[in-house]
Amino acid sequence: QMMHIGMNSQWPHPFFNVITPDNHAIFNGSMSGDIFEQRLGVSGKYTVRVYQMGGARDEGKTSAYALTFKITD
């Protein structure tokens, strides 16, 4: 299966990571941007973690965001 995730957000910009069922990060949004697209290597439950970094995190700021998910064969 192919997984596609896109993030739209306001400033301060949050990021997201994608974690495999065996707890390995396969995407780091702070380094790779707002779009993840990859063929899934293993079956199971994938986790998407949304987070703030740097000053926004330290100051407890929040941001509105929307994630879009698409999974195809």
PyMOL Python script that loads the backbone (N, CA, C, O; Angstrom):
from pymol import cmd

cmd.read_pdbstr("""\
ATOM      1  N   GLN A   1       0.837  -1.185   0.000  1.00  0.00           N
ATOM      2  CA  GLN A   1       0.000   0.000   0.000  1.00  0.00           C
ATOM      3  C   GLN A   1       0.874   1.238   0.000  1.00  0.00           C
ATOM      4  O   GLN A   1       1.998   1.231   0.504  1.00  0.00           O
ATOM      5  N   MET A   2       0.333   2.303  -0.578  1.00  0.00           N
ATOM      6  CA  MET A   2       1.002   3.593  -0.612  1.00  0.00           C
ATOM      7  C   MET A   2       0.269   4.531   0.336  1.00  0.00           C
ATOM      8  O   MET A   2      -0.958   4.623   0.302  1.00  0.00           O
ATOM      9  N   MET A   3       1.029   5.231   1.188  1.00  0.00           N
ATOM     10  CA  MET A   3       0.430   6.194   2.119  1.00  0.00           C
ATOM     11  C   MET A   3       0.869   7.597   1.731  1.00  0.00           C
ATOM     12  O   MET A   3       2.043   7.848   1.461  1.00  0.00           O
ATOM     13  N   HIS A   4      -0.102   8.504   1.709  1.00  0.00           N
ATOM     14  CA  HIS A   4       0.152   9.916   1.451  1.00  0.00           C
ATOM     15  C   HIS A   4      -0.450  10.704   2.614  1.00  0.00           C
ATOM     16  O   HIS A   4      -1.613  10.513   2.969  1.00  0.00           O
ATOM     17  N   ILE A   5       0.360  11.596   3.207  1.00  0.00           N
ATOM     18  CA  ILE A   5      -0.114  12.490   4.269  1.00  0.00           C
ATOM     19  C   ILE A   5       0.341  13.898   3.915  1.00  0.00           C
ATOM     20  O   ILE A   5       1.504  14.115   3.577  1.00  0.00           O
ATOM     21  N   GLY A   6      -0.572  14.848   3.991  1.00  0.00           N
ATOM     22  CA  GLY A   6      -0.243  16.248   3.788  1.00  0.00           C
ATOM     23  C   GLY A   6      -0.693  17.067   4.985  1.00  0.00           C
ATOM     24  O   GLY A   6      -1.720  16.774   5.597  1.00  0.00           O
ATOM     25  N   MET A   7       0.082  18.101   5.317  1.00  0.00           N
ATOM     26  CA  MET A   7      -0.267  18.973   6.446  1.00  0.00           C
ATOM     27  C   MET A   7      -0.437  20.402   5.962  1.00  0.00           C
ATOM     28  O   MET A   7       0.395  20.925   5.220  1.00  0.00           O
ATOM     29  N   ASN A   8      -1.533  21.031   6.393  1.00  0.00           N
ATOM     30  CA  ASN A   8      -1.747  22.466   6.226  1.00  0.00           C
ATOM     31  C   ASN A   8      -1.840  23.052   7.619  1.00  0.00           C
ATOM     32  O   ASN A   8      -2.521  22.504   8.486  1.00  0.00           O
ATOM     33  N   SER A   9      -1.146  24.182   7.840  1.00  0.00           N
ATOM     34  CA  SER A   9      -1.147  24.750   9.190  1.00  0.00           C
ATOM     35  C   SER A   9      -0.887  26.240   9.161  1.00  0.00           C
ATOM     36  O   SER A   9      -0.512  26.823   8.144  1.00  0.00           O
ATOM     37  N   GLN A  10      -1.105  26.829  10.326  1.00  0.00           N
ATOM     38  CA  GLN A  10      -0.822  28.240  10.538  1.00  0.00           C
ATOM     39  C   GLN A  10       0.492  28.365  11.304  1.00  0.00           C
ATOM     40  O   GLN A  10       1.048  27.371  11.771  1.00  0.00           O
ATOM     41  N   TRP A  11       0.977  29.596  11.425  1.00  0.00           N
ATOM     42  CA  TRP A  11       2.196  29.865  12.180  1.00  0.00           C
ATOM     43  C   TRP A  11       1.851  29.998  13.646  1.00  0.00           C
ATOM     44  O   TRP A  11       0.819  30.607  13.929  1.00  0.00           O
ATOM     45  N   PRO A  12       2.601  29.493  14.609  1.00  0.00           N
ATOM     46  CA  PRO A  12       3.856  28.760  14.417  1.00  0.00           C
ATOM     47  C   PRO A  12       3.593  27.355  13.885  1.00  0.00           C
ATOM     48  O   PRO A  12       2.715  26.640  14.370  1.00  0.00           O
ATOM     49  N   HIS A  13       4.357  26.990  12.900  1.00  0.00           N
ATOM     50  CA  HIS A  13       4.130  25.783  12.120  1.00  0.00           C
ATOM     51  C   HIS A  13       4.476  24.509  12.893  1.00  0.00           C
ATOM     52  O   HIS A  13       5.623  24.340  13.309  1.00  0.00           O
ATOM     53  N   PRO A  14       3.502  23.605  13.095  1.00  0.00           N
ATOM     54  CA  PRO A  14       3.823  22.312  13.703  1.00  0.00           C
ATOM     55  C   PRO A  14       4.419  21.366  12.654  1.00  0.00           C
ATOM     56  O   PRO A  14       4.399  21.654  11.457  1.00  0.00           O
ATOM     57  N   PHE A  15       4.931  20.267  13.112  1.00  0.00           N
ATOM     58  CA  PHE A  15       5.526  19.249  12.249  1.00  0.00           C
ATOM     59  C   PHE A  15       4.897  17.904  12.575  1.00  0.00           C
ATOM     60  O   PHE A  15       4.204  17.761  13.582  1.00  0.00           O
ATOM     61  N   PHE A  16       5.146  16.907  11.709  1.00  0.00           N
ATOM     62  CA  PHE A  16       4.668  15.564  12.019  1.00  0.00           C
ATOM     63  C   PHE A  16       5.712  14.528  11.635  1.00  0.00           C
ATOM     64  O   PHE A  16       6.501  14.726  10.711  1.00  0.00           O
ATOM     65  N   ASN A  17       5.698  13.431  12.356  1.00  0.00           N
ATOM     66  CA  ASN A  17       6.536  12.272  12.068  1.00  0.00           C
ATOM     67  C   ASN A  17       5.629  11.092  11.771  1.00  0.00           C
ATOM     68  O   ASN A  17       4.486  11.048  12.226  1.00  0.00           O
ATOM     69  N   VAL A  18       6.140  10.138  11.006  1.00  0.00           N
ATOM     70  CA  VAL A  18       5.434   8.889  10.745  1.00  0.00           C
ATOM     71  C   VAL A  18       6.277   7.761  11.333  1.00  0.00           C
ATOM     72  O   VAL A  18       7.464   7.629  11.032  1.00  0.00           O
ATOM     73  N   ILE A  19       5.636   6.949  12.180  1.00  0.00           N
ATOM     74  CA  ILE A  19       6.311   5.866  12.900  1.00  0.00           C
ATOM     75  C   ILE A  19       5.705   4.533  12.451  1.00  0.00           C
ATOM     76  O   ILE A  19       4.484   4.394  12.377  1.00  0.00           O
ATOM     77  N   THR A  20       6.566   3.556  12.151  1.00  0.00           N
ATOM     78  CA  THR A  20       6.117   2.234  11.711  1.00  0.00           C
ATOM     79  C   THR A  20       5.592   1.416  12.889  1.00  0.00           C
ATOM     80  O   THR A  20       5.797   1.785  14.045  1.00  0.00           O
ATOM     81  N   PRO A  21       4.914   0.302  12.593  1.00  0.00           N
ATOM     82  CA  PRO A  21       4.420  -0.570  13.671  1.00  0.00           C
ATOM     83  C   PRO A  21       5.535  -1.106  14.580  1.00  0.00           C
ATOM     84  O   PRO A  21       5.295  -1.403  15.750  1.00  0.00           O
ATOM     85  N   ASP A  22       6.760  -1.228  14.033  1.00  0.00           N
ATOM     86  CA  ASP A  22       7.876  -1.694  14.863  1.00  0.00           C
ATOM     87  C   ASP A  22       8.697  -0.534  15.428  1.00  0.00           C
ATOM     88  O   ASP A  22       9.864  -0.700  15.784  1.00  0.00           O
ATOM     89  N   ASN A  23       8.060   0.663  15.505  1.00  0.00           N
ATOM     90  CA  ASN A  23       8.590   1.837  16.206  1.00  0.00           C
ATOM     91  C   ASN A  23       9.827   2.464  15.559  1.00  0.00           C
ATOM     92  O   ASN A  23      10.739   2.905  16.258  1.00  0.00           O
ATOM     93  N   HIS A  24       9.858   2.504  14.228  1.00  0.00           N
ATOM     94  CA  HIS A  24      10.925   3.193  13.508  1.00  0.00           C
ATOM     95  C   HIS A  24      10.343   4.412  12.799  1.00  0.00           C
ATOM     96  O   HIS A  24       9.290   4.326  12.166  1.00  0.00           O
ATOM     97  N   ALA A  25      11.030   5.542  12.906  1.00  0.00           N
ATOM     98  CA  ALA A  25      10.589   6.747  12.205  1.00  0.00           C
ATOM     99  C   ALA A  25      10.955   6.623  10.729  1.00  0.00           C
ATOM    100  O   ALA A  25      12.120   6.417  10.389  1.00  0.00           O
ATOM    101  N   ILE A  26       9.958   6.749   9.856  1.00  0.00           N
ATOM    102  CA  ILE A  26      10.225   6.719   8.422  1.00  0.00           C
ATOM    103  C   ILE A  26      10.025   8.093   7.785  1.00  0.00           C
ATOM    104  O   ILE A  26      10.264   8.269   6.590  1.00  0.00           O
ATOM    105  N   PHE A  27       9.586   9.065   8.586  1.00  0.00           N
ATOM    106  CA  PHE A  27       9.429  10.430   8.098  1.00  0.00           C
ATOM    107  C   PHE A  27       9.579  11.383   9.266  1.00  0.00           C
ATOM    108  O   PHE A  27       8.997  11.175  10.330  1.00  0.00           O
ATOM    109  N   ASN A  28      10.371  12.441   9.059  1.00  0.00           N
ATOM    110  CA  ASN A  28      10.568  13.490  10.052  1.00  0.00           C
ATOM    111  C   ASN A  28      10.228  14.811   9.375  1.00  0.00           C
ATOM    112  O   ASN A  28      11.015  15.334   8.587  1.00  0.00           O
ATOM    113  N   GLY A  29       9.059  15.341   9.685  1.00  0.00           N
ATOM    114  CA  GLY A  29       8.576  16.547   9.033  1.00  0.00           C
ATOM    115  C   GLY A  29       9.435  17.773   9.253  1.00  0.00           C
ATOM    116  O   GLY A  29       9.461  18.657   8.397  1.00  0.00           O
ATOM    117  N   SER A  30      10.142  17.860  10.373  1.00  0.00           N
ATOM    118  CA  SER A  30      10.987  19.033  10.610  1.00  0.00           C
ATOM    119  C   SER A  30      12.164  19.067   9.641  1.00  0.00           C
ATOM    120  O   SER A  30      12.758  20.123   9.425  1.00  0.00           O
ATOM    121  N   MET A  31      12.502  17.925   9.061  1.00  0.00           N
ATOM    122  CA  MET A  31      13.601  17.866   8.098  1.00  0.00           C
ATOM    123  C   MET A  31      13.115  17.636   6.668  1.00  0.00           C
ATOM    124  O   MET A  31      13.836  17.923   5.712  1.00  0.00           O
ATOM    125  N   SER A  32      11.887  17.115   6.518  1.00  0.00           N
ATOM    126  CA  SER A  32      11.433  16.692   5.188  1.00  0.00           C
ATOM    127  C   SER A  32      10.229  17.449   4.649  1.00  0.00           C
ATOM    128  O   SER A  32       9.836  17.219   3.505  1.00  0.00           O
ATOM    129  N   GLY A  33       9.632  18.339   5.423  1.00  0.00           N
ATOM    130  CA  GLY A  33       8.534  19.146   4.912  1.00  0.00           C
ATOM    131  C   GLY A  33       7.151  18.683   5.323  1.00  0.00           C
ATOM    132  O   GLY A  33       6.984  17.977   6.317  1.00  0.00           O
ATOM    133  N   ASP A  34       6.154  19.096   4.535  1.00  0.00           N
ATOM    134  CA  ASP A  34       4.743  18.924   4.884  1.00  0.00           C
ATOM    135  C   ASP A  34       4.049  17.780   4.157  1.00  0.00           C
ATOM    136  O   ASP A  34       2.856  17.556   4.360  1.00  0.00           O
ATOM    137  N   ILE A  35       4.777  17.055   3.312  1.00  0.00           N
ATOM    138  CA  ILE A  35       4.156  15.981   2.535  1.00  0.00           C
ATOM    139  C   ILE A  35       4.959  14.700   2.681  1.00  0.00           C
ATOM    140  O   ILE A  35       6.169  14.670   2.455  1.00  0.00           O
ATOM    141  N   PHE A  36       4.259  13.650   3.061  1.00  0.00           N
ATOM    142  CA  PHE A  36       4.844  12.308   3.150  1.00  0.00           C
ATOM    143  C   PHE A  36       4.159  11.435   2.119  1.00  0.00           C
ATOM    144  O   PHE A  36       2.931  11.409   2.036  1.00  0.00           O
ATOM    145  N   GLU A  37       4.950  10.719   1.331  1.00  0.00           N
ATOM    146  CA  GLU A  37       4.389   9.758   0.385  1.00  0.00           C
ATOM    147  C   GLU A  37       5.381   8.612   0.248  1.00  0.00           C
ATOM    148  O   GLU A  37       6.521   8.803  -0.174  1.00  0.00           O
ATOM    149  N   GLN A  38       4.927   7.423   0.609  1.00  0.00           N
ATOM    150  CA  GLN A  38       5.831   6.277   0.591  1.00  0.00           C
ATOM    151  C   GLN A  38       5.036   4.977   0.563  1.00  0.00           C
ATOM    152  O   GLN A  38       3.937   4.888   1.111  1.00  0.00           O
ATOM    153  N   ARG A  39       5.610   3.984  -0.083  1.00  0.00           N
ATOM    154  CA  ARG A  39       5.042   2.632  -0.036  1.00  0.00           C
ATOM    155  C   ARG A  39       5.329   2.064   1.345  1.00  0.00           C
ATOM    156  O   ARG A  39       6.454   2.145   1.837  1.00  0.00           O
ATOM    157  N   LEU A  40       4.298   1.482   1.972  1.00  0.00           N
ATOM    158  CA  LEU A  40       4.436   0.949   3.323  1.00  0.00           C
ATOM    159  C   LEU A  40       5.091  -0.424   3.269  1.00  0.00           C
ATOM    160  O   LEU A  40       4.650  -1.307   2.534  1.00  0.00           O
ATOM    161  N   GLY A  41       6.148  -0.591   4.056  1.00  0.00           N
ATOM    162  CA  GLY A  41       6.937  -1.811   4.010  1.00  0.00           C
ATOM    163  C   GLY A  41       6.408  -2.946   4.863  1.00  0.00           C
ATOM    164  O   GLY A  41       6.640  -4.114   4.552  1.00  0.00           O
ATOM    165  N   VAL A  42       5.699  -2.618   5.936  1.00  0.00           N
ATOM    166  CA  VAL A  42       5.194  -3.661   6.839  1.00  0.00           C
ATOM    167  C   VAL A  42       3.726  -3.401   7.153  1.00  0.00           C
ATOM    168  O   VAL A  42       3.265  -2.260   7.123  1.00  0.00           O
ATOM    169  N   SER A  43       3.007  -4.457   7.449  1.00  0.00           N
ATOM    170  CA  SER A  43       1.601  -4.340   7.844  1.00  0.00           C
ATOM    171  C   SER A  43       1.515  -3.950   9.307  1.00  0.00           C
ATOM    172  O   SER A  43       2.428  -4.224  10.085  1.00  0.00           O
ATOM    173  N   GLY A  44       0.419  -3.311   9.677  1.00  0.00           N
ATOM    174  CA  GLY A  44       0.194  -2.976  11.072  1.00  0.00           C
ATOM    175  C   GLY A  44      -0.234  -1.539  11.257  1.00  0.00           C
ATOM    176  O   GLY A  44      -0.614  -0.855  10.306  1.00  0.00           O
ATOM    177  N   LYS A  45      -0.165  -1.094  12.500  1.00  0.00           N
ATOM    178  CA  LYS A  45      -0.622   0.234  12.903  1.00  0.00           C
ATOM    179  C   LYS A  45       0.530   1.238  12.802  1.00  0.00           C
ATOM    180  O   LYS A  45       1.543   1.103  13.488  1.00  0.00           O
ATOM    181  N   TYR A  46       0.363   2.234  11.948  1.00  0.00           N
ATOM    182  CA  TYR A  46       1.330   3.324  11.820  1.00  0.00           C
ATOM    183  C   TYR A  46       0.862   4.480  12.702  1.00  0.00           C
ATOM    184  O   TYR A  46      -0.340   4.685  12.874  1.00  0.00           O
ATOM    185  N   THR A  47       1.794   5.221  13.251  1.00  0.00           N
ATOM    186  CA  THR A  47       1.489   6.345  14.132  1.00  0.00           C
ATOM    187  C   THR A  47       1.971   7.637  13.491  1.00  0.00           C
ATOM    188  O   THR A  47       3.074   7.694  12.948  1.00  0.00           O
ATOM    189  N   VAL A  48       1.138   8.678  13.556  1.00  0.00           N
ATOM    190  CA  VAL A  48       1.526  10.014  13.115  1.00  0.00           C
ATOM    191  C   VAL A  48       1.564  10.892  14.355  1.00  0.00           C
ATOM    192  O   VAL A  48       0.558  11.054  15.046  1.00  0.00           O
ATOM    193  N   ARG A  49       2.728  11.455  14.628  1.00  0.00           N
ATOM    194  CA  ARG A  49       2.901  12.338  15.794  1.00  0.00           C
ATOM    195  C   ARG A  49       3.047  13.772  15.311  1.00  0.00           C
ATOM    196  O   ARG A  49       3.902  14.071  14.477  1.00  0.00           O
ATOM    197  N   VAL A  50       2.209  14.657  15.840  1.00  0.00           N
ATOM    198  CA  VAL A  50       2.254  16.082  15.514  1.00  0.00           C
ATOM    199  C   VAL A  50       2.863  16.804  16.706  1.00  0.00           C
ATOM    200  O   VAL A  50       2.520  16.525  17.855  1.00  0.00           O
ATOM    201  N   TYR A  51       3.780  17.743  16.421  1.00  0.00           N
ATOM    202  CA  TYR A  51       4.498  18.394  17.522  1.00  0.00           C
ATOM    203  C   TYR A  51       4.987  19.781  17.105  1.00  0.00           C
ATOM    204  O   TYR A  51       5.091  20.087  15.918  1.00  0.00           O
ATOM    205  N   GLN A  52       5.284  20.610  18.105  1.00  0.00           N
ATOM    206  CA  GLN A  52       5.918  21.916  17.922  1.00  0.00           C
ATOM    207  C   GLN A  52       7.399  21.785  18.268  1.00  0.00           C
ATOM    208  O   GLN A  52       7.795  20.902  19.029  1.00  0.00           O
ATOM    209  N   MET A  53       8.198  22.664  17.706  1.00  0.00           N
ATOM    210  CA  MET A  53       9.632  22.674  18.005  1.00  0.00           C
ATOM    211  C   MET A  53      10.068  24.053  18.484  1.00  0.00           C
ATOM    212  O   MET A  53       9.353  25.043  18.328  1.00  0.00           O
ATOM    213  N   GLY A  54      11.257  24.087  19.067  1.00  0.00           N
ATOM    214  CA  GLY A  54      11.938  25.338  19.392  1.00  0.00           C
ATOM    215  C   GLY A  54      11.158  26.252  20.306  1.00  0.00           C
ATOM    216  O   GLY A  54      10.544  25.815  21.280  1.00  0.00           O
ATOM    217  N   GLY A  55      11.193  27.545  19.971  1.00  0.00           N
ATOM    218  CA  GLY A  55      10.561  28.555  20.800  1.00  0.00           C
ATOM    219  C   GLY A  55       9.066  28.365  20.940  1.00  0.00           C
ATOM    220  O   GLY A  55       8.507  28.608  22.010  1.00  0.00           O
ATOM    221  N   ALA A  56       8.410  27.932  19.872  1.00  0.00           N
ATOM    222  CA  ALA A  56       6.959  27.699  19.939  1.00  0.00           C
ATOM    223  C   ALA A  56       6.644  26.636  20.975  1.00  0.00           C
ATOM    224  O   ALA A  56       5.699  26.783  21.751  1.00  0.00           O
ATOM    225  N   ARG A  57       7.426  25.572  20.992  1.00  0.00           N
ATOM    226  CA  ARG A  57       7.213  24.504  21.982  1.00  0.00           C
ATOM    227  C   ARG A  57       7.521  25.024  23.387  1.00  0.00           C
ATOM    228  O   ARG A  57       6.743  24.818  24.318  1.00  0.00           O
ATOM    229  N   ASP A  58       8.657  25.695  23.529  1.00  0.00           N
ATOM    230  CA  ASP A  58       9.075  26.182  24.844  1.00  0.00           C
ATOM    231  C   ASP A  58       8.076  27.169  25.443  1.00  0.00           C
ATOM    232  O   ASP A  58       7.899  27.218  26.661  1.00  0.00           O
ATOM    233  N   GLU A  59       7.426  27.953  24.588  1.00  0.00           N
ATOM    234  CA  GLU A  59       6.446  28.936  25.049  1.00  0.00           C
ATOM    235  C   GLU A  59       5.039  28.358  25.143  1.00  0.00           C
ATOM    236  O   GLU A  59       4.106  29.067  25.517  1.00  0.00           O
ATOM    237  N   GLY A  60       4.875  27.085  24.811  1.00  0.00           N
ATOM    238  CA  GLY A  60       3.566  26.439  24.894  1.00  0.00           C
ATOM    239  C   GLY A  60       2.576  26.907  23.844  1.00  0.00           C
ATOM    240  O   GLY A  60       1.366  26.803  24.047  1.00  0.00           O
ATOM    241  N   LYS A  61       3.071  27.425  22.716  1.00  0.00           N
ATOM    242  CA  LYS A  61       2.177  27.904  21.660  1.00  0.00           C
ATOM    243  C   LYS A  61       1.509  26.729  20.959  1.00  0.00           C
ATOM    244  O   LYS A  61       2.060  25.632  20.877  1.00  0.00           O
ATOM    245  N   THR A  62       0.311  26.989  20.457  1.00  0.00           N
ATOM    246  CA  THR A  62      -0.424  25.985  19.695  1.00  0.00           C
ATOM    247  C   THR A  62      -0.758  26.550  18.320  1.00  0.00           C
ATOM    248  O   THR A  62      -0.743  27.764  18.116  1.00  0.00           O
ATOM    249  N   SER A  63      -1.057  25.664  17.389  1.00  0.00           N
ATOM    250  CA  SER A  63      -1.405  26.068  16.028  1.00  0.00           C
ATOM    251  C   SER A  63      -2.521  25.184  15.504  1.00  0.00           C
ATOM    252  O   SER A  63      -2.568  23.985  15.778  1.00  0.00           O
ATOM    253  N   ALA A  64      -3.415  25.796  14.746  1.00  0.00           N
ATOM    254  CA  ALA A  64      -4.424  25.006  14.046  1.00  0.00           C
ATOM    255  C   ALA A  64      -3.736  24.288  12.892  1.00  0.00           C
ATOM    256  O   ALA A  64      -2.842  24.840  12.252  1.00  0.00           O
ATOM    257  N   TYR A  65      -4.160  23.052  12.632  1.00  0.00           N
ATOM    258  CA  TYR A  65      -3.600  22.312  11.503  1.00  0.00           C
ATOM    259  C   TYR A  65      -4.625  21.312  10.990  1.00  0.00           C
ATOM    260  O   TYR A  65      -5.571  20.946  11.688  1.00  0.00           O
ATOM    261  N   ALA A  66      -4.411  20.881   9.758  1.00  0.00           N
ATOM    262  CA  ALA A  66      -5.238  19.839   9.153  1.00  0.00           C
ATOM    263  C   ALA A  66      -4.311  18.832   8.491  1.00  0.00           C
ATOM    264  O   ALA A  66      -3.371  19.201   7.788  1.00  0.00           O
ATOM    265  N   LEU A  67      -4.588  17.563   8.725  1.00  0.00           N
ATOM    266  CA  LEU A  67      -3.863  16.481   8.065  1.00  0.00           C
ATOM    267  C   LEU A  67      -4.806  15.811   7.078  1.00  0.00           C
ATOM    268  O   LEU A  67      -5.970  15.564   7.396  1.00  0.00           O
ATOM    269  N   THR A  68      -4.312  15.519   5.893  1.00  0.00           N
ATOM    270  CA  THR A  68      -5.074  14.728   4.934  1.00  0.00           C
ATOM    271  C   THR A  68      -4.348  13.404   4.730  1.00  0.00           C
ATOM    272  O   THR A  68      -3.129  13.367   4.563  1.00  0.00           O
ATOM    273  N   PHE A  69      -5.107  12.336   4.747  1.00  0.00           N
ATOM    274  CA  PHE A  69      -4.559  10.985   4.602  1.00  0.00           C
ATOM    275  C   PHE A  69      -5.149  10.333   3.361  1.00  0.00           C
ATOM    276  O   PHE A  69      -6.334  10.482   3.064  1.00  0.00           O
ATOM    277  N   LYS A  70      -4.302   9.612   2.646  1.00  0.00           N
ATOM    278  CA  LYS A  70      -4.772   8.827   1.514  1.00  0.00           C
ATOM    279  C   LYS A  70      -3.942   7.547   1.476  1.00  0.00           C
ATOM    280  O   LYS A  70      -2.712   7.599   1.462  1.00  0.00           O
ATOM    281  N   ILE A  71      -4.613   6.409   1.459  1.00  0.00           N
ATOM    282  CA  ILE A  71      -3.931   5.124   1.360  1.00  0.00           C
ATOM    283  C   ILE A  71      -4.499   4.398   0.150  1.00  0.00           C
ATOM    284  O   ILE A  71      -5.711   4.212   0.033  1.00  0.00           O
ATOM    285  N   THR A  72      -3.613   3.994  -0.745  1.00  0.00           N
ATOM    286  CA  THR A  72      -4.020   3.297  -1.960  1.00  0.00           C
ATOM    287  C   THR A  72      -3.261   1.981  -2.082  1.00  0.00           C
ATOM    288  O   THR A  72      -2.230   1.779  -1.441  1.00  0.00           O
ATOM    289  N   ASP A  73      -3.783   1.105  -2.906  1.00  0.00           N
ATOM    290  CA  ASP A  73      -3.120  -0.191  -3.125  1.00  0.00           C
ATOM    291  C   ASP A  73      -1.965  -0.085  -4.065  1.00  0.00           C
ATOM    292  O   ASP A  73      -1.306  -1.085  -4.349  1.00  0.00           O
TER     293      ASP A  73
END
""", "prot")
cmd.dss("prot")
cmd.show_as("cartoon", "prot")
cmd.util.cbc("prot")
cmd.orient("prot")
